[in-house]
């Protein structure tokens, strides 16, 4: 099971995060995120089923969103899990990740 699934639509790209986003899942997650960037469509991010993540997972999300902004792509968090919210707040990254309140 991949921690990040990519779903392509004509007008947007959906990234769904689930399970664990950690060092072990980083390679597969990076590949999916890279494909989303190359599509150059608005991004909808769903993370309600993300059960756990570590600092490397948060770092990957932060680098991804920086790349999104550099490419002037729009993104929206559509759902955020308690694990993502708590991890981001613990490392003071909730604002940098633009997580909903």
Biopython code that builds the backbone (N, CA, C, O; Angstrom):
import numpy as np
from Bio.PDB.StructureBuilder import StructureBuilder

atoms = [
    (1, "UNK", "N", (0.843, -1.174, 0.000)),
    (1, "UNK", "CA", (0.000, 0.000, 0.000)),
    (1, "UNK", "C", (0.894, 1.245, 0.000)),
    (1, "UNK", "O", (1.810, 1.362, 0.813)),
    (2, "UNK", "N", (0.622, 2.141, -0.894)),
    (2, "UNK", "CA", (1.370, 3.389, -0.964)),
    (2, "UNK", "C", (0.768, 4.406, 0.004)),
    (2, "UNK", "O", (-0.441, 4.435, 0.231)),
    (3, "UNK", "N", (1.636, 5.230, 0.559)),
    (3, "UNK", "CA", (1.157, 6.242, 1.490)),
    (3, "UNK", "C", (0.559, 7.439, 0.764)),
    (3, "UNK", "O", (-0.185, 8.216, 1.363)),
    (4, "UNK", "N", (0.878, 7.597, -0.533)),
    (4, "UNK", "CA", (0.332, 8.695, -1.331)),
    (4, "UNK", "C", (-0.199, 8.130, -2.634)),
    (4, "UNK", "O", (0.527, 7.474, -3.381)),
    (5, "UNK", "N", (-1.459, 8.387, -2.898)),
    (5, "UNK", "CA", (-2.069, 7.966, -4.159)),
    (5, "UNK", "C", (-2.419, 9.190, -4.984)),
    (5, "UNK", "O", (-2.905, 10.192, -4.461)),
    (6, "UNK", "N", (-2.168, 9.096, -6.266)),
    (6, "UNK", "CA", (-2.395, 10.183, -7.208)),
    (6, "UNK", "C", (-3.609, 9.843, -8.061)),
    (6, "UNK", "O", (-3.692, 8.755, -8.630)),
    (7, "UNK", "N", (-4.544, 10.772, -8.147)),
    (7, "UNK", "CA", (-5.706, 10.627, -9.022)),
    (7, "UNK", "C", (-5.757, 11.842, -9.922)),
    (7, "UNK", "O", (-5.830, 12.975, -9.446)),
    (8, "UNK", "N", (-5.719, 11.609, -11.212)),
    (8, "UNK", "CA", (-5.683, 12.706, -12.183)),
    (8, "UNK", "C", (-7.078, 12.981, -12.738)),
    (8, "UNK", "O", (-7.781, 12.066, -13.165)),
    (9, "UNK", "N", (-7.454, 14.220, -12.725)),
    (9, "UNK", "CA", (-8.697, 14.700, -13.325)),
    (9, "UNK", "C", (-8.310, 15.757, -14.360)),
    (9, "UNK", "O", (-7.187, 16.260, -14.345)),
    (10, "UNK", "N", (-9.230, 16.089, -15.247)),
    (10, "UNK", "CA", (-8.926, 17.087, -16.264)),
    (10, "UNK", "C", (-8.572, 18.438, -15.659)),
    (10, "UNK", "O", (-7.685, 19.131, -16.156)),
    (11, "UNK", "N", (-9.261, 18.810, -14.593)),
    (11, "UNK", "CA", (-9.109, 20.148, -14.029)),
    (11, "UNK", "C", (-8.324, 20.212, -12.724)),
    (11, "UNK", "O", (-8.101, 21.305, -12.203)),
    (12, "UNK", "N", (-7.893, 19.059, -12.176)),
    (12, "UNK", "CA", (-7.184, 19.053, -10.909)),
    (12, "UNK", "C", (-6.458, 17.722, -10.727)),
    (12, "UNK", "O", (-6.684, 16.752, -11.451)),
    (13, "UNK", "N", (-5.588, 17.721, -9.742)),
    (13, "UNK", "CA", (-4.899, 16.500, -9.334)),
    (13, "UNK", "C", (-5.200, 16.280, -7.864)),
    (13, "UNK", "O", (-5.091, 17.193, -7.046)),
    (14, "UNK", "N", (-5.577, 15.065, -7.547)),
    (14, "UNK", "CA", (-5.888, 14.725, -6.157)),
    (14, "UNK", "C", (-4.772, 13.852, -5.600)),
    (14, "UNK", "O", (-4.408, 12.835, -6.191)),
    (15, "UNK", "N", (-4.241, 14.260, -4.465)),
    (15, "UNK", "CA", (-3.279, 13.448, -3.728)),
    (15, "UNK", "C", (-3.952, 12.996, -2.438)),
    (15, "UNK", "O", (-4.441, 13.814, -1.659)),
    (16, "UNK", "N", (-3.970, 11.694, -2.225)),
    (16, "UNK", "CA", (-4.556, 11.122, -1.023)),
    (16, "UNK", "C", (-3.448, 10.484, -0.203)),
    (16, "UNK", "O", (-2.746, 9.588, -0.672)),
    (17, "UNK", "N", (-3.300, 10.957, 1.029)),
    (17, "UNK", "CA", (-2.294, 10.447, 1.949)),
    (17, "UNK", "C", (-2.987, 9.514, 2.931)),
    (17, "UNK", "O", (-4.024, 9.860, 3.497)),
    (18, "UNK", "N", (-2.407, 8.318, 3.134)),
    (18, "UNK", "CA", (-3.015, 7.370, 4.074)),
    (18, "UNK", "C", (-1.942, 6.491, 4.688)),
    (18, "UNK", "O", (-0.835, 6.371, 4.163)),
    (19, "UNK", "N", (-2.283, 5.893, 5.784)),
    (19, "UNK", "CA", (-1.324, 5.027, 6.460)),
    (19, "UNK", "C", (-0.213, 5.837, 7.100)),
    (19, "UNK", "O", (-0.461, 6.708, 7.934)),
    (20, "UNK", "N", (1.020, 5.538, 6.699)),
    (20, "UNK", "CA", (2.188, 6.197, 7.286)),
    (20, "UNK", "C", (2.944, 6.982, 6.217)),
    (20, "UNK", "O", (3.141, 6.507, 5.098)),
    (21, "UNK", "N", (3.355, 8.170, 6.578)),
    (21, "UNK", "CA", (4.245, 8.972, 5.740)),
    (21, "UNK", "C", (5.515, 9.159, 6.564)),
    (21, "UNK", "O", (5.639, 10.090, 7.360)),
    (22, "UNK", "N", (6.451, 8.241, 6.343)),
    (22, "UNK", "CA", (7.681, 8.238, 7.121)),
    (22, "UNK", "C", (8.859, 7.932, 6.212)),
    (22, "UNK", "O", (8.708, 7.871, 4.991)),
    (23, "UNK", "N", (10.027, 7.741, 6.799)),
    (23, "UNK", "CA", (11.238, 7.506, 6.013)),
    (23, "UNK", "C", (11.088, 6.289, 5.100)),
    (23, "UNK", "O", (11.589, 6.297, 3.975)),
    (24, "UNK", "N", (10.412, 5.256, 5.567)),
    (24, "UNK", "CA", (10.244, 4.045, 4.768)),
    (24, "UNK", "C", (9.364, 4.284, 3.540)),
    (24, "UNK", "O", (9.536, 3.623, 2.516)),
    (25, "UNK", "N", (8.438, 5.213, 3.635)),
    (25, "UNK", "CA", (7.508, 5.484, 2.536)),
    (25, "UNK", "C", (7.946, 6.662, 1.674)),
    (25, "UNK", "O", (7.274, 6.998, 0.698)),
    (26, "UNK", "N", (9.054, 7.285, 2.019)),
    (26, "UNK", "CA", (9.451, 8.539, 1.367)),
    (26, "UNK", "C", (9.652, 8.406, -0.138)),
    (26, "UNK", "O", (9.221, 9.285, -0.884)),
    (27, "UNK", "N", (10.281, 7.355, -0.601)),
    (27, "UNK", "CA", (10.579, 7.211, -2.032)),
    (27, "UNK", "C", (9.294, 7.147, -2.860)),
    (27, "UNK", "O", (9.154, 7.876, -3.842)),
    (28, "UNK", "N", (8.376, 6.299, -2.479)),
    (28, "UNK", "CA", (7.119, 6.163, -3.217)),
    (28, "UNK", "C", (6.302, 7.454, -3.122)),
    (28, "UNK", "O", (5.683, 7.872, -4.100)),
    (29, "UNK", "N", (6.302, 8.081, -1.951)),
    (29, "UNK", "CA", (5.569, 9.339, -1.773)),
    (29, "UNK", "C", (6.168, 10.421, -2.653)),
    (29, "UNK", "O", (5.436, 11.173, -3.298)),
    (30, "UNK", "N", (7.486, 10.508, -2.687)),
    (30, "UNK", "CA", (8.167, 11.497, -3.519)),
    (30, "UNK", "C", (7.802, 11.309, -4.995)),
    (30, "UNK", "O", (7.556, 12.287, -5.701)),
    (31, "UNK", "N", (7.767, 10.072, -5.456)),
    (31, "UNK", "CA", (7.429, 9.793, -6.857)),
    (31, "UNK", "C", (6.024, 10.293, -7.196)),
    (31, "UNK", "O", (5.822, 10.924, -8.234)),
    (32, "UNK", "N", (5.059, 10.012, -6.328)),
    (32, "UNK", "CA", (3.681, 10.460, -6.567)),
    (32, "UNK", "C", (3.589, 11.981, -6.548)),
    (32, "UNK", "O", (2.904, 12.573, -7.382)),
    (33, "UNK", "N", (4.269, 12.607, -5.611)),
    (33, "UNK", "CA", (4.242, 14.064, -5.510)),
    (33, "UNK", "C", (4.901, 14.706, -6.731)),
    (33, "UNK", "O", (4.432, 15.732, -7.224)),
    (34, "UNK", "N", (5.973, 14.112, -7.211)),
    (34, "UNK", "CA", (6.649, 14.638, -8.403)),
    (34, "UNK", "C", (5.742, 14.575, -9.618)),
    (34, "UNK", "O", (5.706, 15.510, -10.418)),
    (35, "UNK", "N", (5.014, 13.486, -9.761)),
    (35, "UNK", "CA", (4.064, 13.360, -10.879)),
    (35, "UNK", "C", (2.978, 14.426, -10.777)),
    (35, "UNK", "O", (2.555, 14.987, -11.788)),
    (36, "UNK", "N", (2.533, 14.700, -9.568)),
    (36, "UNK", "CA", (1.512, 15.736, -9.374)),
    (36, "UNK", "C", (2.044, 17.097, -9.813)),
    (36, "UNK", "O", (1.311, 17.884, -10.412)),
    (37, "UNK", "N", (3.302, 17.378, -9.523)),
    (37, "UNK", "CA", (3.889, 18.656, -9.936)),
    (37, "UNK", "C", (3.982, 18.773, -11.447)),
    (37, "UNK", "O", (3.732, 19.844, -11.999)),
    (38, "UNK", "N", (4.335, 17.701, -12.117)),
    (38, "UNK", "CA", (4.492, 17.767, -13.574)),
    (38, "UNK", "C", (3.156, 17.945, -14.284)),
    (38, "UNK", "O", (3.122, 18.428, -15.416)),
    (39, "UNK", "N", (2.068, 17.567, -13.647)),
    (39, "UNK", "CA", (0.750, 17.756, -14.256)),
    (39, "UNK", "C", (0.355, 19.225, -14.316)),
    (39, "UNK", "O", (-0.416, 19.629, -15.186)),
    (40, "UNK", "N", (0.880, 20.018, -13.398)),
    (40, "UNK", "CA", (0.632, 21.472, -13.369)),
    (40, "UNK", "C", (-0.860, 21.806, -13.331)),
    (40, "UNK", "O", (-1.322, 22.696, -14.045)),
    (41, "UNK", "N", (-1.595, 21.097, -12.507)),
    (41, "UNK", "CA", (-3.020, 21.357, -12.280)),
    (41, "UNK", "C", (-3.214, 21.735, -10.811)),
    (41, "UNK", "O", (-2.367, 21.405, -9.981)),
    (42, "UNK", "N", (-4.290, 22.407, -10.477)),
    (42, "UNK", "CA", (-4.583, 22.671, -9.062)),
    (42, "UNK", "C", (-4.601, 21.361, -8.280)),
    (42, "UNK", "O", (-5.012, 20.320, -8.792)),
    (43, "UNK", "N", (-4.154, 21.432, -7.052)),
    (43, "UNK", "CA", (-4.022, 20.236, -6.217)),
    (43, "UNK", "C", (-5.044, 20.223, -5.098)),
    (43, "UNK", "O", (-5.263, 21.227, -4.420)),
    (44, "UNK", "N", (-5.659, 19.076, -4.919)),
    (44, "UNK", "CA", (-6.544, 18.828, -3.783)),
    (44, "UNK", "C", (-5.855, 17.772, -2.942)),
    (44, "UNK", "O", (-5.554, 16.680, -3.424)),
    (45, "UNK", "N", (-5.607, 18.101, -1.685)),
    (45, "UNK", "CA", (-4.861, 17.230, -0.787)),
    (45, "UNK", "C", (-5.789, 16.654, 0.281)),
    (45, "UNK", "O", (-6.426, 17.395, 1.030)),
    (46, "UNK", "N", (-5.855, 15.337, 0.339)),
    (46, "UNK", "CA", (-6.692, 14.627, 1.306)),
    (46, "UNK", "C", (-5.773, 13.838, 2.237)),
    (46, "UNK", "O", (-5.010, 12.986, 1.782)),
    (47, "UNK", "N", (-5.844, 14.115, 3.520)),
    (47, "UNK", "CA", (-4.994, 13.411, 4.476)),
    (47, "UNK", "C", (-5.771, 12.922, 5.690)),
    (47, "UNK", "O", (-5.192, 12.743, 6.761)),
    (48, "UNK", "N", (-7.050, 12.706, 5.542)),
    (48, "UNK", "CA", (-7.850, 12.296, 6.699)),
    (48, "UNK", "C", (-7.494, 10.890, 7.180)),
    (48, "UNK", "O", (-7.740, 10.551, 8.338)),
    (49, "UNK", "N", (-6.914, 10.067, 6.295)),
    (49, "UNK", "CA", (-6.555, 8.701, 6.668)),
    (49, "UNK", "C", (-5.056, 8.532, 6.909)),
    (49, "UNK", "O", (-4.553, 7.409, 6.940)),
    (50, "UNK", "N", (-4.351, 9.636, 7.078)),
    (50, "UNK", "CA", (-2.927, 9.571, 7.412)),
    (50, "UNK", "C", (-2.828, 9.301, 8.912)),
    (50, "UNK", "O", (-3.155, 10.157, 9.734)),
    (51, "UNK", "N", (-2.374, 8.106, 9.247)),
    (51, "UNK", "CA", (-2.389, 7.661, 10.641)),
    (51, "UNK", "C", (-1.151, 8.063, 11.425)),
    (51, "UNK", "O", (-1.223, 8.306, 12.629)),
    (52, "UNK", "N", (-0.006, 8.132, 10.737)),
    (52, "UNK", "CA", (1.209, 8.536, 11.439)),
    (52, "UNK", "C", (2.215, 9.082, 10.433)),
    (52, "UNK", "O", (2.206, 8.729, 9.254)),
    (53, "UNK", "N", (3.071, 9.945, 10.934)),
    (53, "UNK", "CA", (4.152, 10.479, 10.132)),
    (53, "UNK", "C", (5.280, 10.875, 11.054)),
    (53, "UNK", "O", (5.087, 11.108, 12.247)),
    (54, "UNK", "N", (6.449, 10.944, 10.478)),
    (54, "UNK", "CA", (7.607, 11.349, 11.270)),
    (54, "UNK", "C", (8.153, 12.652, 10.699)),
    (54, "UNK", "O", (7.569, 13.239, 9.788)),
    (55, "UNK", "N", (9.272, 13.092, 11.242)),
    (55, "UNK", "CA", (9.857, 14.362, 10.805)),
    (55, "UNK", "C", (10.210, 14.331, 9.320)),
    (55, "UNK", "O", (10.089, 15.348, 8.638)),
    (56, "UNK", "N", (10.641, 13.184, 8.815)),
    (56, "UNK", "CA", (10.972, 13.117, 7.389)),
    (56, "UNK", "C", (9.721, 13.240, 6.524)),
    (56, "UNK", "O", (9.781, 13.809, 5.434)),
    (57, "UNK", "N", (8.606, 12.724, 6.985)),
    (57, "UNK", "CA", (7.345, 12.878, 6.259)),
    (57, "UNK", "C", (6.888, 14.326, 6.237)),
    (57, "UNK", "O", (6.428, 14.825, 5.210)),
    (58, "UNK", "N", (7.018, 14.995, 7.367)),
    (58, "UNK", "CA", (6.673, 16.421, 7.423)),
    (58, "UNK", "C", (7.611, 17.247, 6.549)),
    (58, "UNK", "O", (7.179, 18.189, 5.883)),
    (59, "UNK", "N", (8.885, 16.895, 6.552)),
    (59, "UNK", "CA", (9.863, 17.597, 5.717)),
    (59, "UNK", "C", (9.528, 17.402, 4.238)),
    (59, "UNK", "O", (9.642, 18.340, 3.449)),
    (60, "UNK", "N", (9.123, 16.208, 3.863)),
    (60, "UNK", "CA", (8.735, 15.935, 2.480)),
    (60, "UNK", "C", (7.510, 16.763, 2.090)),
    (60, "UNK", "O", (7.471, 17.331, 0.998)),
    (61, "UNK", "N", (6.518, 16.837, 2.965)),
    (61, "UNK", "CA", (5.336, 17.659, 2.692)),
    (61, "UNK", "C", (5.709, 19.135, 2.542)),
    (61, "UNK", "O", (5.212, 19.821, 1.648)),
    (62, "UNK", "N", (6.569, 19.605, 3.406)),
    (62, "UNK", "CA", (6.982, 21.004, 3.345)),
    (62, "UNK", "C", (7.728, 21.302, 2.046)),
    (62, "UNK", "O", (7.462, 22.317, 1.403)),
    (63, "UNK", "N", (8.647, 20.440, 1.657)),
    (63, "UNK", "CA", (9.390, 20.630, 0.402)),
    (63, "UNK", "C", (8.449, 20.568, -0.796)),
    (63, "UNK", "O", (8.604, 21.326, -1.753)),
    (64, "UNK", "N", (7.476, 19.666, -0.742)),
    (64, "UNK", "CA", (6.499, 19.555, -1.823)),
    (64, "UNK", "C", (5.685, 20.839, -1.964)),
    (64, "UNK", "O", (5.501, 21.344, -3.071)),
    (65, "UNK", "N", (5.203, 21.360, -0.851)),
    (65, "UNK", "CA", (4.388, 22.576, -0.924)),
    (65, "UNK", "C", (5.218, 23.789, -1.334)),
    (65, "UNK", "O", (4.693, 24.704, -1.968)),
    (66, "UNK", "N", (6.480, 23.812, -0.992)),
    (66, "UNK", "CA", (7.355, 24.880, -1.485)),
    (66, "UNK", "C", (7.503, 24.795, -2.999)),
    (66, "UNK", "O", (7.499, 25.817, -3.684)),
    (67, "UNK", "N", (7.634, 23.573, -3.523)),
    (67, "UNK", "CA", (7.719, 23.383, -4.977)),
    (67, "UNK", "C", (6.410, 23.773, -5.655)),
    (67, "UNK", "O", (6.417, 24.337, -6.750)),
    (68, "UNK", "N", (5.291, 23.474, -5.007)),
    (68, "UNK", "CA", (3.979, 23.869, -5.529)),
    (68, "UNK", "C", (3.915, 25.390, -5.664)),
    (68, "UNK", "O", (3.486, 25.911, -6.693)),
    (69, "UNK", "N", (4.338, 26.084, -4.635)),
    (69, "UNK", "CA", (4.312, 27.554, -4.644)),
    (69, "UNK", "C", (5.281, 28.124, -5.679)),
    (69, "UNK", "O", (4.960, 29.104, -6.352)),
    (70, "UNK", "N", (6.460, 27.523, -5.811)),
    (70, "UNK", "CA", (7.429, 27.990, -6.801)),
    (70, "UNK", "C", (6.882, 27.878, -8.221)),
    (70, "UNK", "O", (7.227, 28.674, -9.094)),
    (71, "UNK", "N", (6.029, 26.885, -8.441)),
    (71, "UNK", "CA", (5.416, 26.674, -9.757)),
    (71, "UNK", "C", (4.110, 27.448, -9.911)),
    (71, "UNK", "O", (3.434, 27.362, -10.936)),
    (72, "UNK", "N", (3.775, 28.199, -8.878)),
    (72, "UNK", "CA", (2.559, 29.011, -8.877)),
    (72, "UNK", "C", (1.302, 28.170, -9.084)),
    (72, "UNK", "O", (0.375, 28.581, -9.781)),
    (73, "UNK", "N", (1.285, 26.992, -8.470)),
    (73, "UNK", "CA", (0.113, 26.116, -8.516)),
    (73, "UNK", "C", (-0.745, 26.372, -7.286)),
    (73, "UNK", "O", (-0.232, 26.720, -6.222)),
    (74, "UNK", "N", (-2.020, 26.201, -7.433)),
    (74, "UNK", "CA", (-2.903, 26.336, -6.275)),
    (74, "UNK", "C", (-3.065, 24.967, -5.609)),
    (74, "UNK", "O", (-2.975, 23.925, -6.259)),
    (75, "UNK", "N", (-3.303, 25.000, -4.307)),
    (75, "UNK", "CA", (-3.576, 23.760, -3.582)),
    (75, "UNK", "C", (-4.549, 24.043, -2.453)),
    (75, "UNK", "O", (-4.633, 25.158, -1.938)),
    (76, "UNK", "N", (-5.276, 23.006, -2.086)),
    (76, "UNK", "CA", (-6.214, 23.079, -0.969)),
    (76, "UNK", "C", (-6.140, 21.785, -0.184)),
    (76, "UNK", "O", (-6.174, 20.693, -0.750)),
    (77, "UNK", "N", (-6.038, 21.926, 1.127)),
    (77, "UNK", "CA", (-6.204, 20.762, 1.989)),
    (77, "UNK", "C", (-7.700, 20.509, 2.071)),
    (77, "UNK", "O", (-8.451, 21.391, 2.487)),
    (78, "UNK", "N", (-8.140, 19.339, 1.686)),
    (78, "UNK", "CA", (-9.554, 18.987, 1.748)),
    (78, "UNK", "C", (-9.898, 18.231, 3.030)),
    (78, "UNK", "O", (-11.042, 18.247, 3.485)),
    (79, "UNK", "N", (-8.904, 17.577, 3.600)),
    (79, "UNK", "CA", (-9.103, 16.843, 4.850)),
    (79, "UNK", "C", (-7.734, 16.617, 5.479)),
    (79, "UNK", "O", (-6.767, 16.300, 4.787)),
    (80, "UNK", "N", (-7.660, 16.783, 6.796)),
    (80, "UNK", "CA", (-6.400, 16.632, 7.521)),
    (80, "UNK", "C", (-6.652, 15.742, 8.737)),
    (80, "UNK", "O", (-7.614, 15.939, 9.479)),
    (81, "UNK", "N", (-5.785, 14.776, 8.923)),
    (81, "UNK", "CA", (-5.936, 13.865, 10.058)),
    (81, "UNK", "C", (-5.406, 14.490, 11.343)),
    (81, "UNK", "O", (-4.602, 15.421, 11.303)),
    (82, "UNK", "N", (-5.856, 13.978, 12.472)),
    (82, "UNK", "CA", (-5.307, 14.446, 13.749)),
    (82, "UNK", "C", (-3.792, 14.210, 13.832)),
    (82, "UNK", "O", (-3.082, 15.022, 14.427)),
    (83, "UNK", "N", (-3.290, 13.128, 13.254)),
    (83, "UNK", "CA", (-1.851, 12.845, 13.300)),
    (83, "UNK", "C", (-1.060, 13.912, 12.553)),
    (83, "UNK", "O", (-0.015, 14.355, 13.030)),
    (84, "UNK", "N", (-1.543, 14.323, 11.399)),
    (84, "UNK", "CA", (-0.858, 15.371, 10.642)),
    (84, "UNK", "C", (-0.928, 16.696, 11.383)),
    (84, "UNK", "O", (0.073, 17.404, 11.492)),
    (85, "UNK", "N", (-2.087, 17.027, 11.884)),
    (85, "UNK", "CA", (-2.252, 18.289, 12.616)),
    (85, "UNK", "C", (-1.329, 18.324, 13.838)),
    (85, "UNK", "O", (-0.644, 19.319, 14.075)),
    (86, "UNK", "N", (-1.315, 17.246, 14.604)),
    (86, "UNK", "CA", (-0.501, 17.199, 15.817)),
    (86, "UNK", "C", (0.990, 17.236, 15.502)),
    (86, "UNK", "O", (1.745, 17.950, 16.163)),
    (87, "UNK", "N", (1.418, 16.478, 14.505)),
    (87, "UNK", "CA", (2.828, 16.475, 14.130)),
    (87, "UNK", "C", (3.291, 17.828, 13.638)),
    (87, "UNK", "O", (4.375, 18.289, 13.994)),
    (88, "UNK", "N", (2.466, 18.467, 12.817)),
    (88, "UNK", "CA", (2.815, 19.786, 12.293)),
    (88, "UNK", "C", (2.871, 20.822, 13.412)),
    (88, "UNK", "O", (3.757, 21.677, 13.422)),
    (89, "UNK", "N", (1.936, 20.751, 14.349)),
    (89, "UNK", "CA", (1.945, 21.697, 15.460)),
    (89, "UNK", "C", (3.134, 21.455, 16.388)),
    (89, "UNK", "O", (3.727, 22.406, 16.898)),
    (90, "UNK", "N", (3.483, 20.197, 16.608)),
    (90, "UNK", "CA", (4.610, 19.864, 17.475)),
    (90, "UNK", "C", (5.912, 20.469, 16.937)),
    (90, "UNK", "O", (6.746, 20.944, 17.707)),
    (91, "UNK", "N", (6.075, 20.447, 15.618)),
    (91, "UNK", "CA", (7.290, 20.983, 14.994)),
    (91, "UNK", "C", (7.102, 22.402, 14.481)),
    (91, "UNK", "O", (7.947, 22.923, 13.754)),
    (92, "UNK", "N", (5.998, 23.022, 14.860)),
    (92, "UNK", "CA", (5.702, 24.409, 14.471)),
    (92, "UNK", "C", (5.680, 24.604, 12.952)),
    (92, "UNK", "O", (6.205, 25.588, 12.431)),
    (93, "UNK", "N", (5.059, 23.639, 12.250)),
    (93, "UNK", "CA", (4.976, 23.683, 10.790)),
    (93, "UNK", "C", (3.563, 23.844, 10.262)),
    (93, "UNK", "O", (3.363, 23.853, 9.047)),
    (94, "UNK", "N", (2.577, 23.972, 11.141)),
    (94, "UNK", "CA", (1.185, 24.054, 10.693)),
    (94, "UNK", "C", (0.970, 25.261, 9.770)),
    (94, "UNK", "O", (0.290, 25.145, 8.750)),
    (95, "UNK", "N", (1.539, 26.405, 10.118)),
    (95, "UNK", "CA", (1.385, 27.586, 9.253)),
    (95, "UNK", "C", (2.142, 27.417, 7.950)),
    (95, "UNK", "O", (1.626, 27.774, 6.891)),
    (96, "UNK", "N", (3.353, 26.882, 8.002)),
    (96, "UNK", "CA", (4.145, 26.682, 6.782)),
    (96, "UNK", "C", (3.461, 25.704, 5.827)),
    (96, "UNK", "O", (3.562, 25.847, 4.608)),
    (97, "UNK", "N", (2.771, 24.718, 6.379)),
    (97, "UNK", "CA", (2.036, 23.757, 5.553)),
    (97, "UNK", "C", (0.659, 24.250, 5.160)),
    (97, "UNK", "O", (-0.045, 23.610, 4.379)),
    (98, "UNK", "N", (0.279, 25.403, 5.712)),
    (98, "UNK", "CA", (-1.025, 26.018, 5.476)),
    (98, "UNK", "C", (-2.179, 25.060, 5.780)),
    (98, "UNK", "O", (-3.145, 24.950, 5.025)),
    (99, "UNK", "N", (-2.040, 24.375, 6.914)),
    (99, "UNK", "CA", (-3.095, 23.466, 7.332)),
    (99, "UNK", "C", (-4.318, 24.248, 7.777)),
    (99, "UNK", "O", (-4.192, 25.319, 8.371)),
    (100, "UNK", "N", (-5.496, 23.721, 7.493)),
    (100, "UNK", "CA", (-6.714, 24.405, 7.961)),
    (100, "UNK", "C", (-6.810, 24.357, 9.470)),
    (100, "UNK", "O", (-6.300, 23.437, 10.109)),
    (101, "UNK", "N", (-7.453, 25.331, 10.022)),
    (101, "UNK", "CA", (-7.621, 25.399, 11.481)),
    (101, "UNK", "C", (-8.899, 24.742, 11.892)),
    (101, "UNK", "O", (-9.215, 24.698, 13.081)),
]
sb = StructureBuilder()
sb.init_structure("model")
sb.init_model(0)
sb.init_chain("A")
sb.init_seg("    ")
for serial, (resi, resn, name, xyz) in enumerate(atoms, 1):
    if name == "N":
        sb.init_residue(resn, " ", resi, " ")
    sb.init_atom(name, np.array(xyz, "f"), 0.0, 1.0, " ", f" {name:<3s}", serial, name[0])
structure = sb.get_structure()
